[in-house]
Amino acid sequence: MVDRINAEIQNRTLFIGDNLDILRGINSESVDLIYLNPPRNAGEAQEGGPSTAARGVSFRDVWTGSDLKAEWTAEIDLRQPDILYAINAAKVTHGDSMAGYLTYMAARLIELQRILKPAGSIYLHTGPEATHYLRAAMDALFGHENFKSEIVWQREARYAGGRRWRWAHDTLLFYTGPHRHRWNTVHMEQPLDYLERNYRHEDERGRYQLGPITAKGRRSGELNIEWGGFVPGSRGLHWSLPLAAIRREYPDRDDLAELSTHQKLDLMLQARLIHKAESTTIPRYKIYADDMAERGPLLDILTNIGRVEWNSRERTGWPGQVPESLLKLIVRASTNENDIVLDPFCGSGTACCVAETLKRRWIGIEQVPKAKDILGSRLPSGDADRMTVRDTAPKRTDCSEKLDPTKTWELLHHRQSGTCNGCGYELPSHLLTIDRVAPIPRRAPDSPDNLQFLCLGCKTIKGENDMNHLRIELHQRGIRPL
């Protein structure tokens, strides 16, 4: 596959600066995996631990109406106007604080959606403060059909005041591009107490639990034959063998389905899968922990990955630091070796370190300059020496000049004389919104010829349909003739 990342952006690059400016300079469809753990509108400043490497780190996580920047809103209206519905809903139901925060996030998510490869994946890591508003914005931007999972990570019980349940989890919203995305089967590394509790037996092969090779109900014929001194019918049972387990032991045999029950039992005994304490006990088979880990699915509720404790070797003291084990699951599941991982809010660089360990390429962006020293100290010495630190944004090499929101707004005003292209009413500018004349693929760029002004009512009626749908609806409602 052709590598579309800017030639000037080397592997192991850390950008220091506003991530919006830097994201605007990265080529489209060039990154395989995006992981971001942004500010969460927590309502207070976040500070690094006083006795840690992140001492002195501080960033603002308080949002107000002043964060509804006009230039961001204009660009959102031009490039992804559907997100404005989520922002307006947040303004009505929550207030200026959430609307300002979502405007900040939407301006950056638009760039991340552009940068992500069509077969790439993005994980937005957030807390309970704004999860549902971000989910609505992500649906509008990436498409609800590309939503894959809402992953719950039980991290710790945070104090939440009286008369409520304590917050104990974060949420990761997992979306992909429109093409078939990368997916590798991964499994959880279970803690020792889980193995001791669920796999209580052990032999030279490892820990195992016991599973049934019989089922309730009498059967005649082969399902009731005697084997190893045991006749299942005498206990009201019949043989019910785990063919998948036998196939794991004999992967080169293609005749297993044709073998008799007696022959299959002999193969299980030969592979030392049968557990039978006494001649009078019902035989069972050994389910090894290693086999189940390889087969088991990765669940969307993660309860056995703890937070980064105060005495952990990983701890940097950076606010909201995430454990490497969580990032390893994400990177392994959604990338292959040499793929590109981007973290636009990289903090102390956990995602970058994990990508390095797993032989992926990585790009980090962080506004706090101290991230350079902390990330450098976490990488192996040879890799730290090869890290590139930049404080200037890259320049795109894959596109023509992008649409300018101000010029596009002026062009539409001149073209339509301040009227809605649906109902035809002349309206104040704040009641008009930019819309597409004809639907286009979600990731395709717009052109001025395919843009128009609609009032909010006509835009709601039109939805994702074309203008013919709107004209018919307006005619049926007696608003405008065909």
C-alpha positions in Angstrom: 0.0 0.0 0.0 1.3 3.5 -0.9 2.4 5.5 2.2 0.5 8.7 2.1 2.0 10.4 5.2 4.0 13.6 4.6 7.5 12.8 3.6 8.7 15.4 6.1 7.1 13.6 9.0 9.5 10.9 10.3 8.7 8.0 12.5 9.1 8.9 16.2 8.1 12.5 15.8 6.8 14.5 18.7 5.2 17.9 17.8 5.0 20.5 20.5 2.2 23.0 19.9 -1.5 23.4 19.3 -2.7 20.2 17.8 -5.2 21.8 15.5 -2.5 23.7 13.6 -0.4 20.5 13.4 -3.3 18.3 12.3 -4.2 20.7 9.5 -0.7 20.0 8.1 -0.9 16.2 8.0 -1.9 14.6 4.7 -5.4 13.0 4.4 -6.0 9.3 4.8 -2.4 8.7 6.1 -2.8 7.3 9.6 -3.9 3.7 10.6 -4.8 4.3 14.2 -5.7 7.3 16.2 -5.9 7.2 20.0 -6.8 10.3 21.9 -7.4 11.1 25.6 -8.4 14.8 25.4 -9.5 17.2 28.1 -13.0 16.3 29.4 -14.7 19.5 30.5 -14.0 18.5 34.1 -14.5 22.0 35.3 -11.1 22.4 36.9 -7.4 22.7 36.0 -5.4 19.5 35.8 -2.0 19.4 37.4 0.9 16.9 37.5 1.9 15.1 40.7 4.1 17.3 42.9 6.8 14.6 43.4 6.8 13.2 39.9 8.4 13.8 36.5 5.3 15.8 35.6 5.8 18.3 38.4 4.8 21.7 37.2 2.6 20.4 34.3 -0.8 22.2 34.2 -3.5 22.6 31.7 -6.9 24.1 31.6 -10.0 21.9 31.6 -12.6 24.6 32.1 -14.8 25.7 29.2 -17.1 28.7 28.8 -19.0 30.5 26.1 -15.9 32.3 25.0 -14.6 29.0 23.7 -17.4 29.1 21.0 -14.8 30.6 18.6 -16.4 32.1 15.5 -13.7 30.8 13.1 -14.1 27.2 14.5 -17.9 27.4 14.2 -17.7 28.8 10.6 -15.4 25.9 9.6 -17.6 23.3 11.2 -20.6 24.8 9.4 -18.7 24.6 6.1 -17.1 21.2 6.4 -19.3 19.1 8.7 -22.5 21.0 9.5 -24.3 18.0 11.1 -22.0 18.4 14.2 -23.6 21.7 14.8 -26.8 19.9 15.8 -24.9 18.1 18.6 -23.3 21.4 19.7 -26.6 23.2 19.7 -28.2 20.4 21.7 -25.4 20.6 24.3 -25.9 24.4 24.5 -29.6 24.0 25.2 -29.4 21.0 27.6 -26.1 21.8 29.3 -25.1 25.4 28.6 -22.3 27.4 27.1 -19.6 25.3 28.9 -20.4 22.1 27.0 -21.1 23.9 23.8 -17.7 25.5 24.0 -16.0 22.3 24.8 -17.7 20.4 21.9 -16.8 23.2 19.5 -13.1 22.8 20.5 -13.3 19.1 20.1 -15.3 19.2 16.8 -12.7 21.4 15.1 -10.1 18.8 15.9 -12.2 15.7 15.2 -12.9 17.0 11.7 -9.2 16.9 11.0 -8.7 13.5 12.6 -11.5 12.1 10.4 -9.7 13.5 7.3 -6.4 12.1 8.4 -7.7 8.6 9.3 -7.3 6.0 6.5 -10.6 4.6 5.1 -9.7 1.2 6.8 -8.3 2.8 9.9 -9.6 3.0 13.5 -10.0 5.8 16.1 -10.5 5.4 19.8 -11.8 8.4 21.7 -11.0 8.0 25.5 -13.3 10.1 27.7 -14.9 10.2 31.1 -18.5 10.6 32.3 -18.6 14.4 31.9 -19.3 14.5 28.1 -19.5 10.9 26.8 -23.0 11.2 25.3 -22.3 14.5 23.7 -19.1 13.3 22.1 -20.9 10.1 20.9 -23.4 12.3 19.1 -20.6 14.4 17.5 -18.7 11.2 16.5 -21.9 9.7 14.9 -22.4 12.9 12.9 -18.8 12.9 11.8 -17.8 9.3 11.2 -21.3 7.9 10.6 -23.3 5.8 13.1 -22.7 2.9 10.8 -19.0 3.1 11.5 -19.5 3.0 15.3 -18.1 -0.4 16.5 -17.9 -0.5 20.3 -18.3 1.5 23.5 -15.6 0.1 25.7 -15.9 0.5 29.5 -12.7 0.5 31.4 -13.0 0.2 35.2 -10.1 2.3 36.4 -10.8 3.4 40.0 -13.6 4.7 42.2 -13.4 8.5 42.1 -15.1 10.5 44.8 -18.3 12.0 43.4 -19.9 13.6 46.4 -22.8 12.3 48.3 -26.2 10.9 47.1 -24.9 9.3 43.9 -23.0 6.2 42.7 -19.3 6.7 42.6 -17.6 7.1 39.2 -15.4 4.1 38.6 -14.9 3.9 34.8 -13.8 5.6 31.7 -15.3 5.1 28.2 -13.6 4.6 24.9 -15.6 5.2 21.7 -14.4 3.0 18.9 -15.1 4.1 15.3 -13.6 3.1 12.0 -13.4 4.5 8.5 -15.9 3.3 5.8 -13.8 0.4 4.5 -13.2 -3.0 6.1 -11.0 -2.1 9.0 -8.0 -3.9 10.5 -8.9 -6.3 13.3 -6.6 -8.7 15.0 -7.8 -11.2 17.6 -6.3 -10.4 21.0 -6.9 -11.7 24.4 -6.7 -10.4 27.9 -3.8 -11.3 30.1 -5.7 -12.6 33.1 -4.3 -11.9 36.6 -3.0 -14.7 38.8 -6.0 -14.7 41.2 -8.3 -15.2 38.2 -6.4 -18.3 37.1 -6.3 -19.6 40.7 -10.0 -19.1 41.0 -11.1 -20.5 37.7 -8.4 -23.0 36.7 -7.7 -24.8 39.9 -6.1 -27.9 38.4 -2.5 -28.0 37.0 -0.3 -30.5 35.2 2.9 -30.2 33.2 1.1 -28.4 30.4 -0.4 -25.7 32.6 -3.5 -24.7 34.5 -6.9 -26.2 33.5 -10.5 -26.5 34.5 -12.8 -29.4 33.8 -15.5 -29.4 31.1 -18.2 -31.9 30.3 -18.0 -34.6 27.6 -21.5 -35.8 28.5 -24.9 -34.2 28.4 -28.2 -34.9 30.0 -30.6 -37.3 28.3 -30.4 -41.0 27.4 -29.5 -41.9 23.8 -29.3 -45.2 22.1 -26.6 -46.7 19.9 -23.1 -45.1 19.7 -24.0 -42.2 22.0 -24.5 -44.7 24.8 -21.5 -47.0 24.3 -19.2 -48.0 27.1 -15.8 -46.4 27.2 -13.2 -46.5 30.0 -15.6 -48.5 32.2 -18.2 -45.8 32.0 -21.7 -46.1 30.4 -23.3 -42.7 30.2 -26.8 -44.1 29.9 -26.5 -45.5 33.4 -26.5 -42.0 34.7 -29.2 -40.7 32.4 -26.5 -39.1 30.1 -25.1 -39.4 26.6 -21.7 -38.6 25.1 -21.3 -35.0 23.9 -17.7 -34.5 22.8 -15.9 -31.1 22.2 -14.9 -31.4 18.6 -13.2 -28.0 18.6 -10.9 -29.1 21.4 -10.0 -32.3 19.5 -9.3 -30.3 16.3 -6.9 -28.1 18.3 -4.9 -31.1 19.2 -5.0 -32.7 15.8 -5.0 -29.8 13.3 -3.6 -31.9 10.4 -6.4 -34.4 10.5 -9.4 -33.7 8.2 -11.3 -36.9 9.1 -12.3 -36.1 12.6 -16.0 -35.5 11.9 -16.1 -39.0 10.3 -14.6 -40.8 13.4 -16.8 -42.8 15.8 -17.4 -41.6 19.3 -15.1 -44.3 20.6 -12.3 -43.2 18.3 -12.7 -39.6 19.3 -12.5 -40.5 23.0 -9.3 -42.5 22.3 -7.8 -39.5 20.6 -8.7 -37.3 23.6 -7.1 -39.9 25.9 -4.0 -40.0 23.7 -3.7 -36.2 23.9 -4.1 -36.4 27.7 -7.3 -34.4 27.6 -9.4 -36.8 29.7 -9.7 -36.3 33.4 -11.1 -39.3 35.3 -10.3 -39.6 39.0 -11.9 -43.0 39.6 -13.5 -45.7 37.5 -16.9 -44.7 38.9 -16.7 -41.0 38.3 -18.0 -39.3 35.1 -15.1 -38.5 32.8 -14.5 -34.9 32.0 -12.0 -33.1 29.7 -9.3 -30.6 30.5 -9.8 -27.0 29.4 -6.4 -25.3 29.5 -6.2 -21.6 30.3 -3.8 -20.9 27.5 -6.3 -22.4 24.9 -9.2 -20.5 26.2 -7.2 -17.2 26.2 -6.4 -17.7 22.5 -10.0 -18.5 21.6 -11.8 -16.1 23.9 -13.2 -12.8 22.5 -12.1 -9.4 23.8 -15.0 -8.1 25.8 -16.1 -4.4 25.8 -16.0 -4.3 29.6 -12.4 -4.3 31.0 -12.3 -4.9 34.7 -8.8 -6.4 35.2 -6.6 -3.5 34.1 -5.9 -1.3 37.0 -4.9 2.4 37.1 -1.3 3.5 37.2 -0.5 3.2 40.9 1.7 5.6 42.8 4.5 3.0 43.0 4.3 1.8 39.4 7.4 1.9 37.2 5.2 3.5 34.5 4.0 6.4 36.7 5.0 9.8 35.4 2.5 11.9 37.4 0.9 13.2 34.3 -2.9 14.0 34.9 -5.0 11.1 33.6 -2.1 8.8 32.7 -3.4 5.6 31.2 -1.7 2.2 31.8 0.4 0.6 29.0 -1.6 -2.6 29.2 -4.8 -0.8 28.0 -3.0 0.7 25.0 -1.4 -2.6 24.1 -4.8 -4.1 23.6 -5.9 -1.3 21.4 -2.7 -1.2 19.3 -2.6 -5.0 18.9 -6.2 -5.2 17.9 -6.3 -2.4 15.4 -2.8 -2.3 13.7 -0.1 -4.5 12.3 3.7 -3.9 12.5 4.9 -0.8 10.7 1.4 0.8 10.8 1.2 4.5 11.8 -0.3 5.4 15.3 -1.2 9.0 16.0 -1.9 10.4 19.5 -2.9 14.1 19.2 -3.1 14.6 23.0 -0.2 12.4 23.9 0.6 13.8 27.4 3.5 11.7 28.8 3.5 9.5 25.6 2.0 6.2 26.7 0.5 5.5 23.3 3.9 6.4 21.6 5.8 4.1 24.0 3.5 1.2 23.3 3.6 1.7 19.6 7.4 1.7 19.8 7.4 -1.6 21.8 5.0 -3.2 19.3 7.1 -2.1 16.3 4.6 0.5 15.0 5.5 3.9 13.7 4.1 6.8 15.8 3.4 10.5 15.8 2.6 12.4 19.1 1.3 15.9 19.6 1.3 17.7 22.9 1.0 21.4 23.8 3.0 21.2 27.1 6.8 21.3 26.3 7.7 19.1 29.2 6.2 16.1 27.3 9.5 16.0 25.3 11.6 15.2 28.4 9.1 12.7 29.9 8.5 10.8 26.7 12.2 10.7 25.9 12.9 9.2 29.3 10.4 6.4 28.8 11.8 5.2 25.5 14.7 2.9 25.3 18.0 4.9 25.0 18.5 4.1 21.3 14.9 5.0 20.4 15.0 8.2 22.5 18.0 9.3 20.5 16.1 8.8 17.3 13.0 10.8 18.4 12.4 14.0 16.5 10.9 17.0 18.3 9.3 19.8 16.3 7.6 23.0 17.2 6.4 23.9 13.7 3.4 22.4 11.8 4.0 20.2 8.7 2.7 21.2 5.3 0.3 19.1 3.4 1.4 17.7 0.0 -1.8 16.0 -1.0 -4.3 18.7 -1.8 -5.2 21.9 -3.5 -6.2 25.0 -1.6 -9.0 24.2 0.9 -12.2 26.1 1.1 -12.1 29.3 3.1 -15.1 29.6 5.5 -15.3 33.4 5.3 -15.0 33.6 1.5 -17.5 30.7 1.1 -20.0 32.5 3.3 -19.7 35.7 1.4 -20.0 33.8 -1.9 -23.3 32.2 -0.8 -24.7 35.4 0.4 -23.9 37.0 -2.9 -25.4 34.0 -4.8 -28.6 33.7 -2.8 -29.0 37.3 -1.6 -29.6 36.1 2.0 -32.5 33.8 1.1 -33.1 30.1 1.8 -32.6 27.9 -1.2 -35.5 25.8 -0.1 -38.5 27.9 1.0 -37.1 31.0 -0.6 -37.6 33.3 2.4 -35.2 36.1 3.1 -33.8 35.6 6.6 -31.1 37.1 8.9 -27.8 35.4 8.5 -27.9 33.7 11.9 -31.0 31.8 10.8 -29.2 30.4 7.7 -26.9 27.4 7.7 -24.7 25.9 5.0 -25.9 22.6 3.5 -25.0 20.4 0.5 -27.0 20.6 -2.6 -26.4 16.9 -3.4 -25.2 14.3 -0.8 -21.6 13.2 -1.2 -19.6 10.5 0.5 -18.8 11.4 4.1 -15.1 11.7 3.5 -15.2 13.5 0.2 -14.3 17.2 0.0 -16.9 19.8 -0.7 -16.8 22.3 -3.5 -18.5 25.8 -3.5 -20.8 24.7 -6.3 -22.3 22.0 -4.1 -23.0 24.3 -1.2 -26.0 26.4 -0.4 -27.9 28.3 2.3 -30.9 26.7 3.9 -32.9 27.8 6.9 -32.9 25.5 9.8 -36.5 24.3 9.0 -35.6 23.3 5.4 -32.4 21.7 6.5 -34.3 19.5 9.0 -36.8 18.5 6.3 -34.1 17.7 3.7 -31.8 15.8 6.1 -29.3 13.6 4.1 -31.5 13.6 1.0 -31.2 15.6 -2.2 -33.0 18.8 -3.1 -35.8 17.0 -5.0 -36.9 15.4 -1.7 -37.0 18.9 -0.1 -38.9 20.5 -3.0 -41.6 17.7 -2.9 -42.0 18.0 0.9 -42.3 21.8 0.6 -44.9 21.5 -2.2 -46.9 18.9 -0.2 -46.9 21.3 2.8 -48.1 24.2 0.6 -44.9 26.2 1.3 -43.5 26.5 -2.2 -44.7 25.3 -5.7 -42.6 22.7 -7.6 
